Amino acid sequence: MQTVNFGDEKIAPSKIVCVGRNYAEHARELGNDIPDDIVFFVKPNSAISNRPKAFIDEPLHYEAELCFLIENNSFAGLGLGLDLTKRALQSILKEKRLPWERAKAFNGAAVFSDFIPLPNSSLEALRFEMSIDGELRQAAGFDMMLNKPEKILNECSSFMSLQDGDIIMTGTPKGVGKVPPGGLFEGQIFYQDKPILQVTWLAE
């Protein structure tokens, strides 16, 4: 089983629950409609990696996201993740109205920072940034989400059992693109404009 770090613990999530089209501008940049209901899809434990790859069968695209670790059916940890996507394959699958798993759930399709405990106060003051080779590519705050984390958790729990250690990825803002080979990814999460988590990844 693949693991993520939460403090001094190594956690093996049984699954990663992902949300699609949760930022309006990202939906528009990919030519997608804004959905009436939350779009869920799942990545398996085998998708977890500690380093983004630029190419697996085709060039991969990055999508940076706020992520939450589950304990006792509640949010316990906060991290930053990359939802890696085979975009060309996903486009073909969408055109044929087929599931996305081949483009979203492959080995290495989910990269995570370490997880830290949640801030004690409201999540509304959270925001994040992702730069590649020193250039800011993605930035978003809590207020830009179409569906807030608590709503995502409640709706997901209404039809799917969440196990301790499972991860929820809350969707990506505009600015997605191809993973550059050897690219240096630098991500930060801010709470009340103070950095509380930093991560760097070097793409393979």
DARAMO-V114016 format. One record per residue. RES is the residue in three letters. PSI is psi in whole degrees, -180 to 180 (none if undefined). NEAR is the number of other ideal C-beta (glycine too) atoms within 8 Angstrom. Layout:
res	psi	near
RES	PSI	NEAR
RES	PSI	NEAR
This chain:
res	psi	near
MET	137	4
GLN	151	10
THR	161	8
VAL	161	14
ASN	132	9
PHE	100	12
GLY	-126	7
ASP	1	2
GLU	150	6
LYS	123	7
ILE	135	11
ALA	96	9
PRO	140	14
SER	-25	7
LYS	165	11
ILE	118	15
VAL	122	13
CYS	151	14
VAL	129	14
GLY	152	9
ARG	44	13
ASN	-1	14
TYR	126	14
ALA	-43	8
GLU	-31	8
HIS	-42	15
ALA	-43	11
ARG	-38	9
GLU	-23	8
LEU	5	7
GLY	26	4
ASN	150	7
ASP	154	5
ILE	120	7
PRO	154	8
ASP	-33	2
ASP	161	4
ILE	134	11
VAL	115	9
PHE	144	10
PHE	164	10
VAL	139	9
LYS	143	12
PRO	169	8
ASN	-35	11
SER	-13	6
ALA	-15	14
ILE	135	13
SER	163	12
ASN	10	6
ARG	132	9
PRO	143	14
LYS	147	12
ALA	-21	13
PHE	124	9
ILE	100	9
ASP	-30	5
GLU	167	9
PRO	136	9
LEU	148	15
HIS	144	12
TYR	150	15
GLU	108	10
ALA	140	13
GLU	146	13
LEU	136	13
CYS	147	14
PHE	135	15
LEU	137	17
ILE	136	16
GLU	132	8
ASN	42	6
ASN	24	6
SER	164	7
PHE	130	12
ALA	-33	11
GLY	158	12
LEU	135	16
GLY	178	16
LEU	139	16
GLY	162	14
LEU	120	14
ASP	106	14
LEU	139	14
THR	137	12
LYS	91	14
ARG	-42	11
ALA	-44	8
LEU	-41	11
GLN	-41	12
SER	-41	8
ILE	-45	8
LEU	-41	12
LYS	-42	9
GLU	-34	6
LYS	2	6
ARG	41	4
LEU	160	6
PRO	160	5
TRP	-2	11
GLU	-40	7
ARG	-26	10
ALA	-12	11
LYS	-21	14
ALA	16	11
PHE	164	10
ASN	128	7
GLY	9	10
ALA	-1	12
ALA	118	15
VAL	132	12
PHE	147	14
SER	177	9
ASP	156	10
PHE	144	14
ILE	160	11
PRO	150	6
LEU	150	10
PRO	151	10
ASN	-23	3
SER	-163	4
SER	147	5
LEU	-7	11
GLU	-20	6
ALA	8	11
LEU	143	13
ARG	165	11
PHE	161	14
GLU	148	10
MET	124	15
SER	151	11
ILE	123	12
ASP	41	7
GLY	-1	6
GLU	125	6
LEU	123	7
ARG	-39	9
GLN	143	13
ALA	138	10
ALA	152	11
GLY	167	7
PHE	-39	10
ASP	-18	5
MET	-12	8
MET	134	12
LEU	-38	8
ASN	120	10
LYS	159	8
PRO	-43	12
GLU	-38	7
LYS	-42	9
ILE	-47	14
LEU	-47	15
ASN	-43	8
GLU	-40	10
CYS	-44	13
SER	-17	10
SER	-17	6
PHE	-4	5
MET	131	8
SER	130	4
LEU	130	10
GLN	155	9
ASP	132	6
GLY	-13	11
ASP	156	13
ILE	138	17
ILE	124	16
MET	128	14
THR	11	12
GLY	165	15
THR	146	12
PRO	-178	12
LYS	161	9
GLY	11	9
VAL	161	12
GLY	-175	6
LYS	143	8
VAL	119	14
PRO	132	9
PRO	129	8
GLY	6	7
GLY	142	11
LEU	112	11
PHE	130	15
GLU	117	11
GLY	149	16
GLN	142	11
ILE	135	14
PHE	145	12
TYR	121	9
GLN	42	5
ASP	12	6
LYS	130	6
PRO	130	7
ILE	-11	9
LEU	137	13
GLN	144	7
VAL	148	11
THR	142	8
TRP	141	12
LEU	118	9
ALA	142	14
GLU	none	7
